[in-house]
Amino acid sequence: MDDQTAVGVDVDEPHTLPTAFVEGSREARLDSVIAQELHADTEFAAWLCERAGRDTKAGVDRVEVWLNRWQGDAEYPADAHGETDVYAIVHFSDGSHVPLFIEDKVTAPFQPRQAERYRWRADAVGGRTILIAPERYPVGDVVRQYFDGVVTVEEIADRLQSGGRYSAWNALVLRSLVAPTVGPVPGDEATMQFTDYCVRWFQARAPHVVPDRNSLRTTKEGWLYFKSPASMIYKVTGVNAHPQAMVDVYVERHGLELEAVRRALAVRPCEVTFGSRHERAVLAEDSKATPVLRMWVDKLSPAAGVPVGPEFDSLELGLHACATLADWLANSVTDPEDAVIVSVPPRDRWVDEWRRFAWTYDAYNRHGFERCAQIANETVGRFETDGVVPADLDALRTSLFFEQRRERYGWGSESMSPYIEALMSAIADVSGGSVPSDRRERDEI
């Protein structure tokens, strides 16, 4: 039996893999192929380095590869800890090396701050980040900014096709993983109905709260993530059996200090009443001891299917809890109790004063540059797509601050863009006309 017969691949003829080869986790199979090729082919490693902007003139000498490596050592910032799909250290003939942090996606959405953590881990050790995904995968600008290189699965398959028989087999595996006939991993019907109901509920009653409709589709996922506010998670378990739920807001991820939240809760509790149920948000910790602002929902009804009528008060309470928490965050939390309060400029003075007003919110210090840029990009992206901005005071002021800094020297005072006007209008509406200032003195801009 020759090699071609052994692997069953004719590189000159189109082929499809048996169903058994594409069952299970397609991301895991993609991880495996990338790791194999990095280990076996230094030219492939050099090509990936070049796609990430790393010069390879010295030539690749050898490559060390780890698959699904958890990186939580002291050399990485605490917030950057996480699993890297494929971690490789590429050694060059001149003695230099570069770590590669490779994230593979086929259909799964990015989890909150997942892309950021890749960036932070790479920056901590002088590495490069690479995202590998199908051509049709929705890689937005917010995610793209955290990766030095974005490579499609199809590009890799084309490259491997011209290699040896083993690489040609891997090319066939990759094409089968992303073929249109291989749709997204089937979701649980009851869970997807639950998620769709949540999406419709927010669209009708609280459009400023934007869930990620792709985040809760199977019984194992358990969490409904939000695009706005991105720090909030609706944790739902057991949709098919004995549903329970809670709403968590990761306050530090939202750019808030625990003490500020504690003071705000004392002055104005975050609470919701629906029917006979009354819930109040409290400061708590998640399973990893991360501080959260939590509102219990507990024991959702019904045991299965889509909630349709008033008897499903627990689910309705959970959705009201999400909307209430989002509104409370936007309107109630102020930093230090001795904060200077400033007024939002009157509408007829926005053109002249918006830049100075933007300067009263130190978003870089609150969020860091990368997170600040992400918030601003999400806000302007929503405005360009839907014509609206979120009713989240932190996101609004962060976006205004970022715009003021980004084009600081290029803006005049005779006109105002519709986007800036929308930000100012929303800030005035959400804040009631006054906000705390991060500046204790009248800083020069």
C-alpha positions in Angstrom: 0.0 0.0 0.0 1.5 3.3 -1.0 1.3 6.5 0.9 -1.4 8.0 -1.2 -3.7 5.0 -0.6 -2.8 4.9 3.1 -4.1 8.4 3.8 -6.8 8.3 1.2 -6.0 11.7 -0.4 -5.7 12.4 -4.1 -4.4 15.9 -4.2 -5.6 16.3 -7.8 -9.2 15.4 -7.0 -11.8 17.1 -4.8 -12.6 15.2 -1.7 -14.8 15.4 1.3 -14.2 13.7 4.7 -16.5 11.2 6.3 -18.9 12.6 8.8 -16.8 11.1 11.6 -13.9 13.4 10.8 -16.0 16.6 11.4 -18.0 15.6 14.4 -17.2 17.0 17.8 -15.4 20.2 18.4 -14.2 21.8 15.2 -12.2 24.3 17.1 -10.3 21.5 18.7 -9.5 19.9 15.3 -8.4 23.3 14.0 -6.1 23.7 17.0 -4.6 20.2 16.4 -3.9 20.9 12.7 -2.2 24.2 13.4 -0.1 22.7 16.1 1.0 19.8 13.9 2.0 22.0 11.0 4.0 24.4 13.3 5.8 21.4 14.8 6.5 19.8 11.4 7.1 22.7 9.0 9.5 25.6 9.8 8.4 27.4 6.6 4.8 27.3 7.8 6.0 28.8 11.1 7.9 31.5 9.3 4.8 32.3 7.2 2.7 32.8 10.3 5.3 35.0 11.8 5.3 37.2 8.7 1.5 37.4 8.8 1.9 38.7 12.3 4.4 41.3 11.2 7.6 39.6 12.5 10.7 39.7 10.3 12.0 36.2 9.5 15.1 37.0 7.4 17.3 35.1 9.9 15.4 31.9 9.1 13.5 29.7 11.5 15.7 27.2 13.3 13.1 25.3 15.4 9.6 25.6 16.9 8.3 24.6 20.3 4.5 24.1 20.4 1.9 23.7 23.1 -1.7 22.9 22.6 -4.5 24.5 24.7 -2.0 25.9 27.2 -3.3 27.6 30.4 -1.1 30.7 31.0 -1.5 32.0 34.5 2.1 32.4 35.6 3.4 35.5 37.4 5.0 36.8 34.2 1.5 37.6 32.9 -0.8 40.3 34.4 -3.6 38.8 36.5 -6.2 40.1 34.2 -4.5 38.4 31.2 -4.6 34.9 32.5 -6.3 32.4 30.3 -6.0 29.5 27.8 -4.1 29.9 24.5 -5.4 27.6 21.8 -1.9 27.1 20.2 1.1 28.6 21.9 4.4 28.4 20.0 7.9 29.8 20.5 9.6 30.2 17.2 13.4 30.2 17.4 15.5 31.9 14.7 19.0 31.0 13.5 20.4 34.3 14.8 19.4 33.3 18.4 16.3 35.4 18.7 12.8 34.1 19.2 9.2 35.2 19.3 6.2 33.7 21.2 3.1 33.2 19.1 -0.3 33.3 20.8 -2.8 31.8 18.4 -6.6 31.9 18.8 -8.6 29.6 16.6 -12.3 30.2 15.8 -14.7 28.3 13.6 -18.2 29.3 14.8 -17.8 30.1 18.5 -18.2 33.8 19.5 -15.5 35.6 21.5 -16.1 35.6 25.2 -15.8 39.0 27.1 -12.3 40.3 27.1 -11.0 37.1 25.4 -9.2 39.0 22.6 -7.9 41.6 25.1 -6.3 38.9 27.3 -4.5 37.4 24.2 -3.0 40.9 23.6 -2.0 41.4 27.2 -0.3 38.0 27.4 1.6 38.6 24.3 2.7 42.1 25.3 3.9 40.7 28.6 6.5 38.5 26.9 7.2 40.4 23.6 5.0 38.0 21.6 2.7 38.3 18.6 -1.0 37.4 18.5 -2.7 35.6 15.5 -6.4 35.0 14.9 -7.2 32.0 12.6 -10.8 31.9 11.5 -12.9 31.1 8.4 -13.5 33.8 5.8 -17.1 34.1 6.8 -16.3 34.5 10.5 -17.4 38.0 11.7 -14.1 39.6 12.7 -15.0 43.2 13.7 -12.6 46.1 14.1 -12.9 45.8 17.9 -11.5 42.2 17.9 -9.1 42.8 15.0 -7.2 45.5 16.9 -6.0 43.0 19.4 -4.3 40.7 16.9 -1.1 41.3 15.0 -2.3 39.1 12.2 -5.7 37.6 11.0 -5.3 34.5 8.8 -8.2 32.6 7.3 -8.6 28.9 7.5 -9.0 28.9 3.7 -5.6 30.6 3.2 -3.9 27.9 5.3 -5.7 25.1 3.5 -4.5 26.5 0.1 -1.0 26.7 1.4 -1.0 23.1 2.9 -2.5 21.7 -0.3 0.7 22.3 -2.2 2.8 20.5 0.5 3.4 16.9 1.1 0.7 14.2 1.4 0.4 14.7 5.2 -0.1 18.5 4.7 -2.6 17.8 1.9 -4.6 15.6 4.3 -4.6 18.5 6.8 -5.8 20.8 4.1 -8.7 18.5 3.5 -9.5 18.5 7.2 -9.5 22.3 7.3 -11.8 22.6 4.3 -14.2 20.1 5.8 -14.3 22.0 9.0 -15.4 25.3 7.4 -17.4 23.9 4.5 -20.9 25.5 4.1 -22.4 22.0 4.5 -21.0 21.8 8.0 -23.2 24.4 9.7 -22.9 25.8 13.2 -22.9 23.4 16.1 -26.6 22.6 16.6 -28.0 24.5 19.5 -30.5 23.2 22.1 -33.9 24.2 20.8 -35.4 25.3 24.2 -32.2 27.3 25.0 -32.2 29.0 21.6 -35.9 29.9 22.0 -35.1 31.3 25.5 -32.3 33.5 24.0 -34.5 34.7 21.1 -37.2 35.6 23.6 -34.7 37.6 25.6 -33.5 39.4 22.5 -37.0 40.4 21.5 -37.9 41.5 25.0 -35.0 43.9 25.2 -35.6 45.2 21.7 -39.2 46.1 22.7 -38.8 47.3 26.2 -35.2 48.3 26.8 -33.4 48.9 23.4 -30.4 50.4 25.1 -29.6 46.9 26.6 -28.2 44.9 23.8 -27.7 41.1 24.3 -25.4 39.0 22.2 -27.8 36.7 20.5 -25.0 34.2 19.7 -23.8 33.7 23.3 -26.5 31.4 24.7 -27.4 28.6 22.4 -26.6 25.3 24.1 -27.3 24.0 27.5 -23.6 23.8 28.4 -23.0 27.5 27.7 -25.2 28.9 30.4 -24.5 32.6 30.1 -26.2 35.3 28.1 -23.6 38.0 27.3 -24.3 41.6 26.4 -22.9 44.0 24.0 -24.1 46.9 26.1 -23.3 47.0 28.9 -20.5 44.6 28.1 -19.8 44.1 31.8 -23.2 42.4 32.5 -23.9 38.7 32.3 -27.3 36.9 32.7 -26.2 33.5 34.1 -28.9 30.9 33.3 -28.6 27.2 34.0 -30.8 24.2 33.4 -33.2 25.8 30.9 -34.5 22.3 30.1 -34.9 21.0 33.7 -34.9 23.2 36.8 -33.9 26.7 35.5 -32.1 29.1 37.9 -30.5 32.4 37.1 -28.8 35.5 38.4 -27.6 38.7 36.8 -24.0 39.7 37.5 -22.2 42.9 36.6 -18.4 42.8 36.8 -17.9 46.2 38.4 -14.1 46.4 37.9 -14.5 45.5 34.2 -17.1 48.3 34.0 -14.4 50.7 35.3 -15.8 51.2 38.7 -14.3 50.9 42.2 -15.9 48.7 44.8 -16.1 51.5 47.3 -17.9 53.8 44.8 -20.5 51.0 44.1 -20.9 50.4 47.9 -21.6 54.1 48.6 -24.0 54.3 45.6 -25.9 51.3 46.8 -26.3 52.9 50.2 -27.7 56.1 48.8 -29.8 54.5 46.1 -30.4 50.7 46.2 -30.6 48.9 42.9 -33.9 47.0 43.1 -36.7 45.8 41.0 -40.3 44.7 41.8 -42.3 42.5 39.4 -45.6 41.0 40.5 -45.0 39.5 44.0 -41.3 39.4 43.6 -38.9 42.0 44.9 -35.1 41.8 44.4 -32.2 44.0 45.4 -28.7 43.9 44.0 -25.8 43.2 46.4 -22.1 43.1 46.1 -20.9 39.5 45.9 -18.1 37.4 44.4 -18.3 34.9 41.6 -16.7 31.4 41.7 -13.3 32.9 41.1 -13.6 35.5 43.8 -14.1 38.3 41.3 -16.3 41.1 42.7 -19.7 41.4 41.1 -22.9 43.4 41.6 -25.4 40.6 41.7 -29.2 40.4 41.5 -30.7 37.0 42.1 -33.5 35.7 40.0 -33.5 32.0 40.9 -35.7 29.2 39.8 -36.9 30.4 36.4 -40.3 29.2 35.0 -41.2 27.2 33.0 -39.2 24.0 33.2 -39.0 23.9 29.4 -40.1 25.8 26.3 -40.6 29.5 25.7 -42.3 31.8 28.2 -45.4 33.3 26.8 -47.7 34.6 29.5 -47.8 36.3 32.9 -47.3 33.0 34.7 -43.6 33.1 33.8 -42.9 35.9 36.2 -39.4 34.6 37.1 -38.1 35.0 33.6 -39.7 38.5 33.3 -38.1 39.4 36.6 -34.7 38.4 35.2 -35.1 40.5 32.2 -36.3 43.5 34.2 -33.3 42.9 36.5 -30.9 43.2 33.5 -32.5 46.4 32.4 -32.6 47.8 35.9 -29.0 47.1 36.5 -28.0 48.7 33.2 -30.0 51.8 34.1 -28.6 52.0 37.6 -25.0 51.7 36.4 -25.6 54.5 34.0 -27.2 56.9 36.5 -26.2 56.1 40.0 -22.5 55.4 40.5 -20.2 58.2 41.1 -16.6 58.0 42.1 -15.1 59.5 45.3 -17.8 61.0 47.5 -16.0 64.4 47.4 -16.1 64.4 43.6 -16.5 67.8 41.9 -19.9 68.0 40.2 -20.0 69.7 36.8 -22.9 70.6 34.6 -23.5 69.4 31.1 -23.1 72.4 28.9 -26.4 73.9 27.5 -27.2 72.7 24.0 -26.6 76.2 22.5 -23.0 76.0 23.9 -22.1 72.4 22.9 -20.0 73.5 19.9 -17.8 75.7 22.0 -17.6 73.7 25.2 -17.9 70.0 24.4 -14.1 69.5 24.3 -13.6 71.0 27.8 -16.5 69.0 29.1 -15.1 65.8 27.6 -11.9 66.4 29.5 -13.7 66.1 32.9 -13.8 62.3 32.4 -10.4 60.6 32.6 -11.3 57.5 30.7 -7.7 56.4 30.1 -7.1 56.3 33.9 -10.4 54.5 34.4 -10.1 51.9 31.7 -6.6 51.9 30.2 -6.1 52.8 26.5 -7.0 49.4 25.0 -10.3 49.1 26.9 -11.1 52.8 26.3 -10.6 52.3 22.5 -12.8 49.2 22.6 -15.7 51.0 24.3 -15.4 54.0 21.9 -15.3 51.7 18.9 -18.4 49.8 20.0 -20.3 53.0 20.7 -19.5 54.6 17.3 -20.1 51.3 15.6 -23.6 51.1 17.0 -24.3 54.7 16.0 -23.1 54.1 12.5 -25.2 50.9 12.2 -28.4 51.8 14.2 -28.2 55.6 14.6 -28.3 55.4 18.4 -25.9 55.4 21.3 -26.2 53.4 24.5 -27.8 54.8 27.6 -24.7 54.0 29.6 -23.1 57.0 31.1 -19.7 55.4 31.4 -19.7 54.4 27.7 -21.0 57.8 26.6 -18.4 59.8 28.5 -15.6 57.4 27.6 -16.5 57.7 23.9 -16.6 61.5 24.2 -13.3 61.6 25.9 -11.7 59.2 23.4 -13.0 61.3 20.4 -11.6 64.5 22.0 -8.2 62.9 22.5 -8.1 61.0 19.2 -8.6 64.1 17.0 -7.5 66.7 19.6 -5.6 68.9 17.2 -7.8 68.5 14.2 -11.1 69.8 15.4 -12.4 73.3 15.1 -15.2 75.0 17.0 -17.5 76.0 14.2 -19.3 72.7 13.7 -20.1 69.5 15.5 -20.5 66.0 14.0 -23.8 64.2 14.4 -22.1 61.5 16.4 -20.7 64.0 19.0 -24.1 65.7 19.2 -25.7 62.3 19.8 -23.2 61.7 22.6 -23.8 65.1 24.2 -27.6 64.7 24.0 -27.5 61.2 25.5 -25.2 62.4 28.4 -27.6 65.2 29.1 -30.6 63.0 29.1 -29.1 60.1 31.1 -27.3 62.3 33.7 -30.1 64.7 34.4 -27.8 67.6 33.6 -24.8 67.1 35.9 -22.0 64.6 36.4 -19.0 64.0 38.6 -15.7 65.3 37.3 -12.4 63.4 37.5 -10.6 66.8 37.4 -10.1 68.7 40.7 -8.9 71.8 38.9 -9.6 73.5 35.6 -7.0 71.7 33.5 -5.6 73.2 30.3 -6.5 71.2 27.3 
